[in-house]
Amino acid sequence: MLVIAPVCGQSATLKPMISLEPPWTTHFKGEAVSLKCARFHSDVTGEIQWYFNKKLLEKTSSYIKAEKSGQYQCRIQDSPLSNPVSLYFLRDELILQASYPVFEGDSLVLRCLEKERAKLTEVTFYKNQMPLTSSKKGSDLSITKATLSNSGQYHCSAKRSSFWSFVLSKIEAETVAVRVQELFSLPILRSTTLQPSEGTPVILSCETQLPPEKANIQLHFFFFRDSRIILSGQKRDSTLQLTKVWKEDSGSYFCEAKAVTSRIWKMSHPVRIEVRRVPVSGIQLETQPPGGQVTEGQTLVLLCSVAGGTGDITFSWHKEGSEAILKKKTQRSLVAEFEISTMRESEAGKYYCAADNTDNPLRSRPVSISMNIPVSPPLLTFSVPETQMFVGKVVELQCDSQRGSAPILYRFYHEGKIMKNSSAPFGGAASFNLSLTEQHAGSYFCEADNGVGVQFSKVLTLSVKVPVSRPFLTIRKATIGDMVELRCEAETGTTPILYRFFHQGIILGSGWAHLGEAAFLNLSLTAEDSGIYSCDADNGIGPQLSEGVKFPVTVPTGKRRGLLAGGVSLGLLGFLGLTGVALLLYFRTRRRSGQSFALVLPRSPAIPGSQERSQVELEPTYFNDPGQQSRIHSPAFADLGLTVNPVIRDVVYAEVQNSQQKKRRYRQPHIDATTHPGFLCCVL
């Protein structure tokens, strides 16, 4: 590919020119012609010399009058001599006059003239003794666009009539040499060198010359290689600079000059230019970043350069141990690069490059590429399951990054603050042990750093469970028929806490409560409720049992009399017994059919006519607070989905009325403890 720049040519020192008035070179003897010596577009300055037949005349003015046949020339100061002008002064009766000067593209006028200016007829013009044209009336011949081929020997013949005679006589003029001058000379293409090296400049010049009379003509220049145009110049810019030539620029060059106005164009002879190629030398491979230390995921650039070499150079990149070509580029440059946008661990190794612009490739020395691998996001783990995280337990915290160049520094964080630094000199994991306290609860994460990159683990939450303390059981004293409240509470322990109430080692009921809240059990007392009561608390770590509380039930005197009166009513008791047998048979039948039920009887017979309640209630209920709000309505336990009391699927109620009542009725409601979680059972 040519790189070109036009260069303006320098005009040579112009010859002066001679103009004629009248503009004919052939005249009759006795006539005179005025000659003027001048420079183109310049006033006359300096001394003027005139020459006739190459002899210096004494005249020094810019004008002279010529009356003799011969050649006339002039010079202004130190300028070259002008082109000679040949004038003819003839004694003939008929002459041929030709316009002067005539250049390619100009009009050439030929005139057949009789000495006495008599009227001529049948005028015939001849070139090289061959007739050109004949006219009965006209005596002039005009060639509008003269060419060099119009030059030659011209003469004319005609017939004239005299005043006193009607006889036409034929007369013939002498032969005159007519010369059509070149508008510009045939161009010559010149080159500063015919065997340039690749990458060096070459200057082409298309040399031609305009005559002084046509110095104002504009020429356009065109340059060709193997008949294909390279660049065209304008005006007198006849020089073209090829700043850099390459091997493919070799070929046959020629130029063309063309006149803008007259469309006259001329072509130079071809010139062969052969561009020589310089082989590559001094190959070298460099890396970016320097030193060959690359971080995984980073971009690696391999720069292959040669100190010398011309033309298209083919660069290629290779990895030792592999036959594959990683990349191949052909470009007109001494440096080429190959980019690996994202380096992987497997791409570490030795690399080299090769360069070639002939059939002799050069290979660089190998460069080692080592890989720095950033740490992967670490994994933080606890050695103990979450269910076993309680105070006093020893837990191992481990931070492990599966990938990354050693050494790796690990940092352990608790609630965003560094609590431990640990190093893994050869990679792998780091860990430390922690004896749990309540203060160790919170969020944990770890950090891995090997100087290449920093990564953080996911945040884990560590919940430290506190074992429950020994609960305290509190019982308010009461008498038979009263409602007694059992209160159980542990002062410490992770919530929720399961409380259970016991009487003589037999569980009465259970329920959940948060720390700071107590569990409650309400009992409607009978004489059999005396004994030792206790409770325990359990939050999954280990149960704690309260101290046993001995609780006597006091029987008032009025109630003792009621019991004696009840013995008198044996008839009524017998009736109740028959009723119970009937109900028992009925319930057995239902049980065999797959139904479950429970029968609760009163602990002591009722005394007819007693003003006090005839039934004994056992209704355990749990409370969140001392205000005895039923846990049935506790949103905290409802959300947990915890069952406060044992589930009772089917409960049978039996109600016995005294003889004064007219109706006897039985109820068998189906009560699900999931809808009434605070209900145990009741006998009406």
C-alpha positions in Angstrom: 0.0 0.0 0.0 1.4 3.3 -1.1 1.7 6.2 1.3 1.9 9.3 -0.9 2.3 13.0 -0.5 2.2 15.5 -3.4 5.2 17.8 -3.9 5.1 21.0 -5.9 7.6 21.2 -8.7 9.9 24.1 -9.3 9.5 26.1 -12.5 12.7 26.4 -14.7 13.9 29.7 -15.8 11.7 30.6 -18.8 12.9 31.7 -22.1 11.8 35.1 -23.5 9.3 35.0 -26.4 9.0 36.9 -29.6 5.6 38.1 -30.8 4.8 39.3 -34.3 2.6 42.0 -35.6 1.0 41.2 -38.0 1.2 37.5 -36.8 2.5 36.1 -40.2 5.9 34.8 -41.0 5.6 35.3 -44.8 5.4 38.8 -46.3 5.9 40.6 -49.6 9.2 42.3 -50.2 9.1 45.8 -49.0 6.8 45.1 -46.1 7.9 45.2 -42.5 7.1 43.2 -39.3 7.2 44.5 -35.8 9.0 42.1 -33.3 8.6 42.3 -29.5 10.9 40.5 -27.0 9.2 39.9 -23.6 9.0 37.5 -20.7 5.7 35.8 -19.8 3.8 37.7 -17.2 6.7 40.1 -16.6 7.6 43.6 -17.6 10.8 44.0 -19.5 13.7 44.4 -17.1 17.3 44.4 -17.8 19.3 44.6 -21.0 17.7 43.2 -24.2 19.8 41.7 -26.9 18.6 40.9 -30.4 20.1 38.4 -32.8 19.6 38.0 -36.6 20.8 34.8 -38.0 22.7 34.3 -34.7 24.5 37.6 -35.0 24.1 40.2 -32.3 22.3 43.4 -33.4 23.0 46.7 -32.0 19.4 47.3 -31.1 18.6 47.0 -27.4 15.0 48.1 -27.2 12.1 45.6 -26.7 10.8 46.3 -30.2 12.5 46.1 -33.5 11.3 46.3 -37.1 12.2 43.4 -39.4 12.4 43.7 -43.2 14.8 41.0 -44.1 14.3 37.3 -44.4 16.1 35.2 -41.8 16.0 34.0 -38.1 15.4 36.4 -35.3 16.1 35.7 -31.5 16.3 37.8 -28.3 17.6 37.6 -24.8 16.7 39.5 -21.6 19.6 40.0 -19.2 21.0 36.6 -18.5 18.0 34.6 -19.8 18.4 31.8 -22.4 17.9 32.8 -26.0 14.3 32.8 -27.2 13.1 30.3 -29.8 14.1 31.4 -33.3 11.4 33.0 -35.5 11.9 32.6 -39.3 10.6 35.5 -41.5 10.2 35.4 -45.2 10.0 38.5 -47.4 9.3 37.4 -51.1 9.1 39.1 -54.5 6.4 36.6 -55.7 3.0 37.7 -56.9 1.3 35.1 -54.7 2.3 34.0 -51.2 1.0 31.6 -48.6 0.8 33.1 -45.1 0.5 30.9 -41.9 -0.4 32.2 -38.5 2.4 32.2 -35.9 2.9 30.8 -33.4 0.8 27.6 -33.6 0.8 25.1 -30.8 -1.1 21.8 -30.3 -4.7 22.7 -29.8 -4.5 26.1 -31.4 -6.2 27.2 -34.6 -4.0 27.1 -37.6 -4.9 29.7 -40.3 -3.6 29.6 -43.8 -4.1 32.5 -46.2 -3.4 32.7 -49.9 -2.6 36.3 -50.7 -1.9 38.1 -54.1 0.6 41.0 -54.1 -1.9 43.6 -55.4 -4.6 42.2 -53.3 -6.5 41.1 -56.4 -9.5 39.0 -56.1 -8.7 35.3 -56.4 -10.8 32.5 -57.5 -10.4 28.7 -57.4 -7.9 28.8 -54.5 -6.4 25.5 -53.7 -4.3 24.6 -50.7 -1.7 21.9 -50.7 0.2 20.0 -48.0 3.3 18.1 -49.0 2.2 18.6 -52.7 -1.1 17.0 -52.0 -4.3 19.1 -52.4 -6.2 19.7 -49.2 -9.1 21.8 -50.2 -10.3 24.0 -53.0 -12.6 27.0 -52.9 -14.0 29.2 -55.6 -14.5 32.2 -53.4 -12.5 32.0 -50.1 -8.8 32.5 -49.9 -8.4 31.3 -46.3 -8.1 27.8 -44.7 -8.6 27.4 -40.9 -7.7 24.2 -38.9 -9.5 24.7 -35.6 -7.4 22.3 -33.3 -4.0 21.8 -34.7 -2.0 18.8 -33.9 1.6 17.9 -34.5 0.5 16.0 -37.6 -0.6 19.2 -39.1 3.0 20.3 -39.5 4.4 20.1 -43.1 5.1 21.9 -46.4 2.2 24.0 -47.5 1.6 26.1 -50.7 -1.4 27.4 -52.5 -2.5 28.2 -56.1 -5.2 30.4 -57.4 -6.7 32.1 -60.5 -6.9 35.9 -60.9 -8.5 38.2 -63.4 -6.9 41.5 -64.5 -8.8 44.7 -64.9 -8.3 44.9 -68.6 -8.7 41.3 -69.3 -11.4 38.7 -68.8 -9.0 35.9 -69.1 -8.2 34.1 -65.8 -4.6 33.2 -65.2 -3.3 30.7 -62.7 -0.6 31.7 -60.3 1.1 29.6 -57.6 2.8 30.5 -54.3 6.1 29.2 -53.0 6.2 26.4 -50.5 6.3 27.4 -46.9 7.2 25.2 -43.9 4.5 25.3 -41.3 5.4 23.9 -37.9 2.8 23.1 -35.2 4.8 23.3 -31.9 4.3 21.0 -28.9 2.1 22.4 -26.2 4.4 20.6 -23.8 7.1 18.0 -24.2 6.6 14.3 -23.7 6.8 13.7 -20.0 9.6 11.7 -18.4 9.0 9.8 -15.2 12.0 9.9 -12.8 12.4 8.0 -9.5 14.8 8.7 -6.7 15.6 5.0 -6.6 14.6 2.0 -8.7 15.3 -0.6 -5.9 14.0 0.9 -2.6 13.8 -1.1 0.6 10.4 -1.7 2.2 9.3 1.1 4.4 11.5 3.7 2.8 10.3 6.8 0.8 10.4 7.1 -3.0 9.8 10.4 -4.9 8.4 10.2 -8.4 8.5 13.2 -10.7 6.8 13.7 -14.1 9.0 16.1 -16.0 7.7 18.1 -19.0 8.1 21.7 -20.2 5.6 24.3 -21.4 6.8 26.9 -24.0 7.0 30.5 -22.8 4.1 31.4 -25.0 1.9 28.9 -23.1 3.3 29.2 -19.6 -0.2 30.0 -18.4 -1.6 26.6 -19.4 -2.6 24.4 -16.5 -1.4 20.8 -16.5 -2.7 17.9 -14.5 -0.4 15.0 -13.7 -1.4 11.4 -13.2 0.7 8.6 -11.8 0.2 4.9 -12.6 1.4 1.5 -11.5 0.7 -1.4 -13.8 -1.9 0.7 -15.6 -3.7 1.5 -12.3 -3.9 5.0 -11.2 -2.1 5.9 -7.9 -2.8 9.6 -7.6 -3.5 12.6 -9.8 -1.9 16.0 -9.2 -3.2 19.4 -10.1 -1.8 22.4 -12.0 2.0 22.2 -12.0 2.4 19.7 -9.2 4.4 17.2 -11.1 6.1 15.5 -8.2 4.7 12.7 -6.0 6.3 11.4 -2.8 5.6 7.9 -1.7 6.5 8.1 2.0 6.7 4.3 2.4 6.8 1.6 -0.2 6.2 -2.1 0.3 6.9 -5.3 -1.6 3.6 -5.3 -3.3 4.3 -1.8 -4.6 6.8 -3.2 -7.0 5.8 -2.8 -10.6 5.9 -0.7 -13.8 5.3 3.0 -13.2 4.5 5.8 -15.7 2.9 9.2 -15.6 0.6 11.3 -17.7 0.4 15.1 -18.3 -2.8 16.6 -19.5 -3.7 20.2 -20.5 -6.9 21.3 -18.9 -8.2 23.6 -21.6 -7.1 21.9 -24.9 -7.4 18.4 -23.6 -4.0 17.5 -24.9 -2.4 14.6 -22.9 0.8 12.8 -23.1 2.2 9.7 -21.4 5.7 8.9 -20.3 7.6 5.8 -20.9 7.3 3.1 -18.1 9.9 2.7 -15.4 10.3 -0.5 -13.4 10.6 -0.2 -9.6 11.4 -3.3 -7.6 10.9 -3.0 -3.8 13.3 -5.1 -1.7 12.1 -6.8 1.6 14.2 -6.7 4.8 14.0 -9.9 6.8 12.9 -9.8 10.4 15.5 -9.7 13.2 15.8 -9.3 16.9 12.6 -11.0 18.1 11.5 -10.6 21.7 8.5 -11.5 23.9 7.3 -9.3 26.7 4.3 -9.5 29.1 1.9 -7.1 30.7 1.8 -7.1 33.6 5.6 -7.3 33.7 7.4 -10.3 35.3 4.9 -12.9 34.2 3.0 -12.8 37.5 -0.7 -12.9 36.7 -3.7 -13.1 38.9 -6.4 -15.6 38.0 -9.1 -13.8 36.1 -6.8 -11.0 35.1 -5.9 -10.0 31.5 -2.5 -11.1 30.2 -1.0 -9.3 27.2 1.9 -11.0 25.3 3.8 -8.4 23.3 5.9 -9.8 20.4 8.3 -7.4 18.8 11.1 -7.5 16.2 14.0 -5.0 15.9 14.0 -5.0 12.1 12.0 -6.3 9.2 9.8 -4.8 6.5 6.5 -5.6 4.9 3.8 -7.7 6.2 5.1 -9.7 9.2 3.2 -12.7 10.5 3.3 -13.1 14.3 2.2 -16.2 16.1 2.0 -17.1 19.8 2.6 -20.6 21.3 2.6 -22.4 24.6 5.3 -25.0 25.3 4.0 -28.5 25.4 1.2 -27.8 22.9 1.3 -28.0 19.2 -1.6 -25.6 18.8 -1.1 -22.0 17.7 -2.8 -19.8 20.2 -3.0 -16.8 17.9 -1.8 -15.7 14.5 -1.6 -12.1 13.1 -0.3 -10.6 9.9 0.3 -6.9 10.0 2.7 -4.2 8.8 4.2 -3.4 12.1 7.2 -4.4 14.2 5.1 -5.0 17.3 2.0 -7.2 17.7 0.1 -8.2 20.8 -2.0 -11.2 21.9 -4.4 -10.8 24.8 -5.8 -13.5 27.0 -8.7 -11.6 28.6 -9.4 -14.0 31.5 -6.5 -16.1 32.8 -7.3 -19.5 34.3 -5.1 -21.7 36.5 -4.6 -24.2 33.7 -3.1 -21.4 31.5 0.1 -21.0 33.6 3.3 -22.2 31.8 5.9 -21.1 29.3 5.0 -19.0 26.3 7.0 -17.9 23.2 6.3 -16.1 19.9 7.5 -16.3 16.3 7.7 -13.8 13.5 8.2 -14.2 9.8 8.1 -12.0 6.6 10.0 -14.4 4.4 10.4 -18.2 4.6 12.7 -18.0 7.6 10.7 -17.5 10.8 12.3 -16.3 14.0 11.4 -17.7 17.5 11.7 -15.8 20.8 12.9 -17.1 24.1 10.2 -18.6 26.3 8.6 -16.5 29.1 7.3 -18.2 32.2 3.8 -17.2 33.4 2.9 -18.0 37.0 -0.6 -17.7 38.4 -1.7 -16.0 41.6 -5.1 -17.5 42.5 -7.5 -15.4 44.6 -9.1 -17.1 47.5 -12.6 -18.4 46.9 -15.4 -17.3 49.3 -14.7 -19.2 52.5 -17.1 -21.5 54.3 -17.6 -21.0 58.0 -18.8 -24.0 60.0 -19.5 -24.9 63.6 -18.5 -28.3 64.9 -21.6 -28.6 67.1 -25.2 -28.8 65.8 -27.4 -25.8 66.6 -29.5 -28.0 69.0 -26.4 -28.6 71.2 -25.3 -25.0 71.5 -25.5 -24.3 75.2 -23.4 -22.6 77.8 -20.2 -24.5 78.6 -20.2 -26.4 75.3 -16.8 -26.3 73.4 -17.4 -25.4 69.8 -14.8 -25.4 67.0 -15.2 -22.6 64.4 -13.6 -23.4 61.1 -13.0 -21.1 58.1 -12.1 -22.9 54.9 -11.3 -21.4 51.4 -11.2 -24.2 48.9 -9.0 -22.3 46.3 -6.3 -19.7 46.6 -2.6 -19.3 46.5 -0.9 -19.8 49.9 -0.4 -18.4 52.5 -3.9 -17.5 53.5 -4.8 -15.3 56.4 -8.1 -16.0 58.1 -10.0 -13.6 60.3 -13.0 -14.5 62.4 -15.7 -11.9 63.2 -18.3 -11.7 65.9 -20.9 -9.0 65.5 -18.7 -7.3 63.0 -15.6 -7.2 65.2 -12.4 -9.3 64.8 -12.2 -11.9 67.5 -9.4 -14.1 66.1 -6.7 -14.1 63.4 -5.3 -17.4 62.1 -2.9 -18.1 59.2 -2.7 -21.1 56.9 0.9 -21.0 55.5 0.3 -23.8 53.0 -3.3 -23.1 52.3 -6.3 -25.1 53.6 -8.5 -24.2 56.6 -8.0 -22.5 59.9 -10.0 -23.0 63.1 -10.1 -22.3 66.8 -12.2 -23.5 69.8 -14.7 -21.5 71.8 -16.2 -22.4 75.2 -19.6 -21.0 74.9 -21.1 -18.4 77.2 -24.2 -16.3 76.8 -22.1 -13.5 75.4 -21.0 -15.6 72.4 -24.5 -15.6 70.9 -24.8 -13.5 67.8 -23.7 -13.3 64.1 -20.4 -14.8 62.9 -18.5 -14.6 59.6 -14.9 -15.1 58.5 -12.6 -13.5 56.0 -9.9 -15.1 53.8 -7.1 -13.0 52.4 -4.0 -14.1 50.5 -2.9 -10.7 49.2 -4.5 -11.4 45.8 -8.0 -10.9 46.9 -10.3 -10.8 49.9 -13.4 -12.9 50.3 -16.0 -13.2 53.1 -18.1 -16.1 54.1 -21.8 -16.1 54.6 -23.1 -14.8 58.0 -24.1 -17.5 60.5 -26.1 -16.9 63.6 -25.1 -18.7 66.8 -27.7 -19.1 69.4 -26.3 -20.2 72.8 -28.9 -22.0 75.0 -28.8 -21.5 78.8 -29.9 -24.5 80.8 -32.8 -23.8 83.1 -32.2 -23.2 86.8 -34.0 -25.2 89.5 -37.6 -24.0 89.4 -39.5 -22.8 92.4 -43.0 -24.3 93.2 -45.4 -22.1 95.1 -48.8 -23.3 96.4 -51.4 -21.2 98.1 -53.1 -23.0 101.0 -56.8 -23.8 100.6 -59.6 -26.0 101.9 -61.9 -28.5 100.2 -63.9 -27.0 97.4 -61.5 -24.1 97.1 -59.5 -23.5 94.0 -55.8 -23.7 94.6 -53.1 -22.2 92.4 -49.8 -24.0 91.8 -47.1 -21.7 90.4 -43.8 -23.0 88.9 -41.0 -20.7 87.6 -37.3 -21.0 86.7 -35.2 -17.8 87.1 -32.8 -18.6 84.2 -32.8 -20.6 81.0 -33.3 -20.2 77.2 -36.9 -20.0 76.2 -39.3 -21.5 75.6 -39.4 -23.6 78.8 -41.7 -26.6 79.4 -43.1 -26.9 82.9 -44.7 -30.0 84.3 -46.7 -30.3 87.6 -46.6 -33.5 89.7 -48.6 -34.9 92.6 -47.1 -37.7 94.4 -44.8 -38.3 91.3 -47.8 -38.4 88.9 -48.0 -35.7 86.3 -50.9 -33.4 86.5 -50.3 -31.4 83.4 -47.7 -29.4 81.5 -47.3 -26.2 79.6 -44.8 -23.8 78.0 -43.7 -20.4 79.2 -41.1 -17.8 78.3 -38.3 -16.7 80.7 -39.7 -14.3 83.2 -43.1 -15.9 83.1 -44.4 -18.6 85.4 -46.6 -21.6 84.7 -49.8 -22.0 86.7 -52.1 -24.9 87.6 -55.5 -24.4 89.2 -57.0 -27.3 91.1 -60.5 -27.6 92.7 -59.4 -29.5 95.9 -60.8 -32.6 97.5 -59.5 -34.5 100.5 -57.5 -36.8 98.2 -55.5 -33.9 96.9 -53.3 -33.7 99.9 -49.7 -34.8 99.4 -46.4 -33.8 98.0 -46.4 -31.6 94.9 -43.5 -30.7 92.6 -42.7 -29.3 89.2 -39.9 -29.5 86.7 -38.6 -27.1 84.0 -37.0 -28.3 80.7 -35.7 -26.3 77.6 -34.2 -29.2 75.8 -30.8 -29.1 77.5 -31.8 -30.9 80.6 -34.7 -30.9 83.0 -34.5 -29.4 86.5 -36.8 -30.6 89.3 -38.1 -28.3 92.0 -38.1 -29.3 95.7 -41.2 -31.2 96.8 -43.8 -29.2 98.6 -46.1 -31.0 101.1 -49.6 -29.7 100.8 -52.3 -30.8 103.3 -56.0 -30.2 102.4 -58.1 -29.0 105.4 -61.7 -30.4 105.7 -64.1 -28.0 107.4 -66.5 -29.2 110.2 -69.7 -28.5 108.1 -68.4 -30.7 105.3 -67.9 -33.6 107.7 -71.6 -33.5 108.7 -72.5 -33.5 105.1 -70.6 -36.7 104.6 -72.5 -38.4 107.5 -75.8 -37.3 106.1 -74.8 -38.8 102.8 -74.6 -42.2 104.4 -78.3 -42.0 105.3 -79.2 -41.7 101.7 -78.2 -45.2 100.7 -81.3 -45.6 98.5 -80.2 -42.7 96.4 -76.7 -44.0 96.2 -78.0 -47.4 95.0 -79.9 -45.6 92.3 -76.8 -43.9 91.2 -74.9 -47.2 91.1 -77.5 -48.8 88.8 -77.3 -45.8 86.6 -73.5 -46.1 86.5 -73.7 -49.8 85.5 -76.0 -48.9 82.7 -73.7 -46.3 81.5 -70.7 -48.6 81.8 -72.3 -51.2 79.5 -73.2 -48.5 77.0 -69.6 -47.2 76.9 -68.1 -50.7 76.5 -70.3 -51.2 73.5 -69.0 -48.0 71.9 -65.4 -48.9 72.7 -65.7 -52.2 70.9 -66.9 -50.2 67.9 -63.6 -48.2 67.8 -64.6 -45.1 69.7 -62.6 -43.8 72.7 -64.0 -42.1 75.7 -63.3 -41.3 79.4 -65.4 -41.5 82.4 -64.7 -39.3 85.4 -66.7 -39.9 88.6 -66.9 -37.8 91.7 -64.4 -38.7 94.4 -67.1 -38.6 97.1 -70.9 -38.9 97.1 -72.9 -35.8 97.2 -75.1 -35.0 100.1 -78.7 -34.3 99.2 -80.0 -31.0 100.3 -76.5 -29.6 100.9 -76.2 -26.0 100.3 -72.7 -26.4 98.9 -71.8 -27.6 95.4 -72.5 -31.3 94.9 -69.7 -31.9 92.5 -65.9 -31.8 92.8 -64.0 -30.1 89.9 -60.5 -31.0 88.6 -59.8 -28.2 86.1 -56.0 -27.6 85.6 -55.3 -24.4 83.7 -52.0 -22.7 82.9 -51.4 -19.0 83.0 -48.8 -16.6 81.7 -49.0 -14.2 84.5 -50.3 -13.9 88.1 -53.5 -12.4 86.8 -54.6 -15.9 85.8 -55.1 -15.2 82.1 -55.9 -18.6 80.5 -53.2 -19.9 78.1 -56.0 -20.7 75.7 -55.9 -17.0 74.8 -52.1 -16.6 74.9 -50.9 -15.5 71.5 -47.4 -16.4 72.3 -48.2 -20.1 72.7 -50.8 -20.1 70.0 -48.0 -19.0 67.6 -45.7 -21.7 68.8 -48.4 -24.3 68.3 -47.8 -25.8 71.7 -50.3 -28.0 73.5 -50.8 -26.7 77.1 -52.8 -29.7 78.5 -53.0 -33.3 77.5 -55.3 -33.9 74.5 -58.8 -35.2 75.4 -60.5 -36.5 72.3 -63.8 -37.8 73.8 -65.1 -36.9 77.3 -68.4 -38.3 78.8 -70.3 -36.2 81.2 -72.8 -37.8 83.6 -75.2 -35.7 85.6 -77.4 -37.2 88.4 -80.3 -35.2 89.8 -82.1 -35.8 93.1 -85.6 -37.2 93.4 -87.2 -33.8 93.5 -86.2 -33.3 89.8 -88.6 -34.5 87.2 -86.1 -35.0 84.3 -82.9 -36.9 84.0 -80.5 -36.1 81.1 -77.2 -37.3 79.7 -74.7 -35.3 77.6 -72.0 -36.8 75.5 -70.3 -33.8 73.8 -67.2 -34.3 71.5 -64.5 -31.9 72.6 -61.2 -31.6 70.9 -58.4 -30.3 72.9 -57.0 -28.5 69.9 -60.0 -26.2 70.0 -60.0 -26.1 73.8 -56.4 -26.5 74.8 -56.9 -25.4 78.4 -59.7 -27.9 79.2 -59.0 -31.2 81.0 -62.3 -32.8 82.1 -65.3 -32.1 84.2 -68.0 -34.1 85.8 -71.4 -32.5 86.2 
